[in-house]
Amino acid sequence: MIDYVHLFYQEGTAEARKAILVEQRDRLQKQIDTMNLVIERLNKKVDRYEEIIIPAEKKLLNKKRE
């Protein structure tokens, strides 16, 4: 973005400035996409804990108490 600011003060650099903004936008979109994938995976793991792991642990603990 420093390059963008330097170009801002020069004439005839609109296309170059636009290219910098597009590049930054695309880079940010890739980061967002990656983060969304990570969130989806974590949500699945959390769901698995609720559905499988926690009930299984409770059963094991109950057996040990008997």
C-alpha positions in Angstrom: 0.0 0.0 0.0 3.0 2.3 0.4 3.4 2.0 -3.4 -0.2 3.0 -3.8 0.4 6.2 -1.8 3.5 7.1 -3.8 1.6 6.6 -7.0 -1.3 8.6 -5.8 0.8 11.8 -6.0 1.9 11.1 -9.6 -0.2 11.8 -12.7 -1.3 9.0 -15.0 -1.1 6.2 -12.4 -4.7 5.3 -12.0 -4.3 1.9 -13.7 -1.3 1.1 -11.6 -3.1 2.1 -8.4 -6.1 0.0 -9.4 -3.9 -3.0 -10.0 -2.5 -2.6 -6.5 -6.0 -2.5 -5.0 -7.1 -5.5 -7.0 -4.0 -7.5 -5.9 -4.7 -6.6 -2.3 -8.3 -7.5 -2.6 -7.5 -10.9 -4.2 -4.9 -11.6 -1.5 -7.3 -10.8 1.3 -10.0 -13.0 -0.4 -7.7 -15.9 -0.4 -7.0 -15.4 3.3 -10.7 -15.3 4.0 -11.3 -18.4 2.0 -8.6 -20.3 3.9 -10.0 -19.1 7.2 -13.5 -20.2 6.2 -12.2 -23.7 5.5 -10.5 -23.9 8.8 -13.7 -22.8 10.6 -15.6 -25.5 8.7 -13.1 -28.1 9.8 -13.2 -26.9 13.4 -17.0 -26.9 13.4 -17.0 -30.5 12.3 -14.5 -31.5 15.1 -16.7 -29.7 17.7 -19.8 -31.5 16.4 -17.9 -34.8 16.6 -17.1 -34.1 20.2 -20.7 -33.4 21.0 -22.0 -36.4 19.2 -19.3 -39.1 19.8 -16.5 -38.2 22.1 -18.3 -36.7 25.1 -20.9 -39.5 25.2 -18.2 -42.2 24.9 -16.2 -40.6 27.7 -19.3 -40.6 29.9 -19.9 -44.3 29.3 -16.3 -45.1 30.2 -16.4 -43.1 33.4 -19.6 -44.8 34.4 -18.1 -48.2 33.8 -15.1 -47.4 36.0 -17.4 -46.3 38.8 -19.3 -49.7 38.7 
